[in-house]
Amino acid sequence: MKIDYSGKSVVVTGAGGVIGRASAILFAQLGASVVASDMNEESLRETAQSILKEGGSVESIVADVTDADEAAGIVKFACSKFGRLDVLFNNAGGSLPTPMERIDREQFHRIRSLNFDAVYHASMEALPVMVSNGGGVILSTTSGAGSGAVNGLAVYGAAKAGVNSLMRSIAVEYGQRGIRANAIAPSAASPGMVDWVKSRPGGLEGYLSKQPMGRLGTPEDVASVAVFLASEFAGFVNGVVLPVDGGIEAMFAVPS
């Protein structure tokens, strides 16, 4: 048996970034018709070209997920192109570490909008479509900062905690209608996250010395989990926040 997405439609937001690109490519390799979305047209084009080069099916839409109408519009676009929606992967997100007292009102709204509001609006658009289809899967990229506090990531962490709660709520309220919802919490698997690790005391070497598996995560690590969680092989996995961090969340935190 193997994972097969033939005949299924999959939306990936933030598809121009490394995790989104790896996920979009892997879904397409497994037979999915992919809708790739990002606000960066150039990076989005590169993702689409990578899929097309391998003979995959992809449609692209440039959209700013911080705009509620555009976030919801991605789902509408997928339905107009493929007539259905089976998987929504809310992957777009991110933030720059900033001490809490330095975050002004504008920054607060921008971080919250990117990391929570966008997930909410796209998911609410997807739910009635999936109900009418008889089921579907909603995935969202979250963060360890949504489960435990991280210096400089107060608003980002609060938004990701909201995503975790939203996925659990969808899982509970819509499970009997064939819809599953789960969150993926990666560790350092993108350039921005790696830069953040390098800026911490001890830098990259210090981080790796305390990382249980002794290496950084990769975009492909996250993509593999995404295609598993959205597949029938995870058909009874619902409402979880799954760390893809090499064991970091399993560690008991002590002052160093």
C-alpha positions, 0 to 999 in steps of 0.5 A, a space after each residue: 500500500 502507498 499514499 495516493 492523492 490521485 483525484 484529490 485537490 490540495 491547497 498549500 498556502 505559503 507555497 513559495 517558502 521552503 516548507 510550503 514548496 516541499 509540501 506542494 511538490 510532495 503532494 503533487 508527486 503523490 498524484 494530487 492536483 495542487 493549488 499553490 498560494 503565496 504573496 511572493 509571485 516569483 517564489 510561487 512561480 518557482 514552486 509551480 515550475 518544479 511541480 510542472 517539471 515533474 509532470 505534476 498538476 498545479 494551479 497558482 494564485 498570488 494572494 495575501 493571506 492577511 487579507 480575509 477576503 484573499 485568504 478565503 478566496 484561495 479556497 474558492 479558487 481551488 474549487 473553481 479549478 478542480 471542482 472540489 477541495 480535499 486538503 487545506 494546508 494552512 502553512 503561511 506564517 512567521 514572525 521576527 523575534 521582538 521583545 514584548 514591550 517593543 511590539 506596537 499595535 500595528 505589529 500586533 495586528 500584522 503578526 496575529 493576522 498572518 498566523 491566526 486570522 488567515 488560518 481561521 478565514 481559509 478554514 471557515 471557507 473550506 469547511 462547508 465545501 468539505 462537508 458537501 464533499 463528505 469529508 476533508 482534512 485541514 492542516 495548519 503549521 504551528 510552532 512550539 511557541 504555541 505550546 510553551 513560551 519563547 523569548 521574543 515570540 509572545 504575539 506569534 506564540 499566542 497566535 499559534 496557540 490559537 491555531 492549535 485550539 482552532 484545529 482541535 475545535 474543528 476536529 471535535 465539531 466536524 469529526 462526525 462529518 468526515 473532517 479531520 484537523 491537525 497541526 504540525 509544529 516544526 523546529 528549525 526547518 526554514 531559513 528564518 528559523 535557522 537565522 533565529 537559532 544562530 542569533 541565540 546564545 551559543 548559536 547554531 553549534 550550541 543548539 545542535 549540541 542540545 538537540 536530541 537528534 543533533 541536526 536541524 529539521 528539513 522542509 522535507 521532514 515537515 512535508 512528509 508529516 503533512 502528506 501522512 496526516 492528510 492521508 487515509 493512513 492517518 484516518 483516525 488521527 484528529 485534533 493533534 498538535 504533532 511536533 516535528 522537532 527531533 525530540 525537543 518538546 520531549 525534553 524537560 526544560 531546566 535553566 542553563 
